[in-house]
Amino acid sequence: MQSDLQDFLKLAPPELVDVPDAFRSSLRSSETWSDEDVKVAQRILTDCGVLVQRDNLSFIFALPGMGPFFNEIMQGRREILNVISKRRFSEMLVREIEKIRLRFSTLGMRFHLRDVIGHGNIEICETTTGPLLKFHHF
């Protein structure tokens, strides 16, 4: 965790993380941290909302303000899956689905197609008429 904190604090923009100048200069000069340095780094990142304590022994990184973006991703994913699952055999050509305009997301169909394929809900198969999307029912 120490190396992750060091890398993050060295690269974090000053607008996101308010790191005191004395602490920032000690980051550049030393490769190893004392326990006190780790505690200071954890406090700085927790105060700015980038690091959230999960339990006594673990932390998770957070991205403040990502809620609306995440909601758009989920709405677009849900809309694409609904369209494909309502088709016969739950299959649809990519060129057909790219013509559909999403009602609940502004991120674009290509973005959401990549998201759904990467998420594993849809498999893409090459056919003679073009790429075909197959919906996997879990």
Contacts in CASP RR format, 6 or more apart in sequence:
PFRMAT RR
TARGET T0000
AUTHOR 0000-0000-0000
METHOD contacts of the structure
MODEL  1
MQSDLQDFLKLAPPELVDVPDAFRSSLRSSETWSDEDVKVAQRILTDCGV
LVQRDNLSFIFALPGMGPFFNEIMQGRREILNVISKRRFSEMLVREIEKI
RLRFSTLGMRFHLRDVIGHGNIEICETTTGPLLKFHHF
1 38 0 8 1.000
1 59 0 8 1.000
2 32 0 8 1.000
2 33 0 8 1.000
2 38 0 8 1.000
5 33 0 8 1.000
5 38 0 8 1.000
5 41 0 8 1.000
5 42 0 8 1.000
5 45 0 8 1.000
6 27 0 8 1.000
6 33 0 8 1.000
6 41 0 8 1.000
8 17 0 8 1.000
8 45 0 8 1.000
8 50 0 8 1.000
8 61 0 8 1.000
9 17 0 8 1.000
9 19 0 8 1.000
9 24 0 8 1.000
9 27 0 8 1.000
9 41 0 8 1.000
9 44 0 8 1.000
9 45 0 8 1.000
10 27 0 8 1.000
10 28 0 8 1.000
12 19 0 8 1.000
12 50 0 8 1.000
16 48 0 8 1.000
16 50 0 8 1.000
17 44 0 8 1.000
17 45 0 8 1.000
17 48 0 8 1.000
17 50 0 8 1.000
18 44 0 8 1.000
18 47 0 8 1.000
18 48 0 8 1.000
19 27 0 8 1.000
19 44 0 8 1.000
20 44 0 8 1.000
23 37 0 8 1.000
23 40 0 8 1.000
23 41 0 8 1.000
23 44 0 8 1.000
26 37 0 8 1.000
30 37 0 8 1.000
33 41 0 8 1.000
42 51 0 8 1.000
42 59 0 8 1.000
45 51 0 8 1.000
46 52 0 8 1.000
46 53 0 8 1.000
48 64 0 8 1.000
49 62 0 8 1.000
49 64 0 8 1.000
50 61 0 8 1.000
50 62 0 8 1.000
50 63 0 8 1.000
50 64 0 8 1.000
51 59 0 8 1.000
51 60 0 8 1.000
51 61 0 8 1.000
51 62 0 8 1.000
52 59 0 8 1.000
52 60 0 8 1.000
52 61 0 8 1.000
52 62 0 8 1.000
53 59 0 8 1.000
54 60 0 8 1.000
72 104 0 8 1.000
72 105 0 8 1.000
72 106 0 8 1.000
72 107 0 8 1.000
73 105 0 8 1.000
73 107 0 8 1.000
73 112 0 8 1.000
73 115 0 8 1.000
75 104 0 8 1.000
75 105 0 8 1.000
76 102 0 8 1.000
76 104 0 8 1.000
76 105 0 8 1.000
76 107 0 8 1.000
76 112 0 8 1.000
77 112 0 8 1.000
77 115 0 8 1.000
77 116 0 8 1.000
77 119 0 8 1.000
77 121 0 8 1.000
78 104 0 8 1.000
79 102 0 8 1.000
79 103 0 8 1.000
79 104 0 8 1.000
79 105 0 8 1.000
79 112 0 8 1.000
80 97 0 8 1.000
80 102 0 8 1.000
80 109 0 8 1.000
80 112 0 8 1.000
80 113 0 8 1.000
80 116 0 8 1.000
80 122 0 8 1.000
81 116 0 8 1.000
81 121 0 8 1.000
81 122 0 8 1.000
81 135 0 8 1.000
83 92 0 8 1.000
83 97 0 8 1.000
83 100 0 8 1.000
84 90 0 8 1.000
84 91 0 8 1.000
84 92 0 8 1.000
84 97 0 8 1.000
84 122 0 8 1.000
84 133 0 8 1.000
84 135 0 8 1.000
85 135 0 8 1.000
85 137 0 8 1.000
90 134 0 8 1.000
90 135 0 8 1.000
90 137 0 8 1.000
91 132 0 8 1.000
91 133 0 8 1.000
91 134 0 8 1.000
91 135 0 8 1.000
92 132 0 8 1.000
92 133 0 8 1.000
93 127 0 8 1.000
93 129 0 8 1.000
93 130 0 8 1.000
93 131 0 8 1.000
93 132 0 8 1.000
93 133 0 8 1.000
94 113 0 8 1.000
94 124 0 8 1.000
94 130 0 8 1.000
94 131 0 8 1.000
94 132 0 8 1.000
94 133 0 8 1.000
95 130 0 8 1.000
97 109 0 8 1.000
97 113 0 8 1.000
97 133 0 8 1.000
98 109 0 8 1.000
98 110 0 8 1.000
98 113 0 8 1.000
100 109 0 8 1.000
101 109 0 8 1.000
102 108 0 8 1.000
102 109 0 8 1.000
102 112 0 8 1.000
105 112 0 8 1.000
113 122 0 8 1.000
113 133 0 8 1.000
116 122 0 8 1.000
117 123 0 8 1.000
117 124 0 8 1.000
117 133 0 8 1.000
120 136 0 8 1.000
121 135 0 8 1.000
121 136 0 8 1.000
122 133 0 8 1.000
122 134 0 8 1.000
122 135 0 8 1.000
122 136 0 8 1.000
123 133 0 8 1.000
123 134 0 8 1.000
123 136 0 8 1.000
124 131 0 8 1.000
124 132 0 8 1.000
124 133 0 8 1.000
124 134 0 8 1.000
125 131 0 8 1.000
125 132 0 8 1.000
125 134 0 8 1.000
126 132 0 8 1.000
END
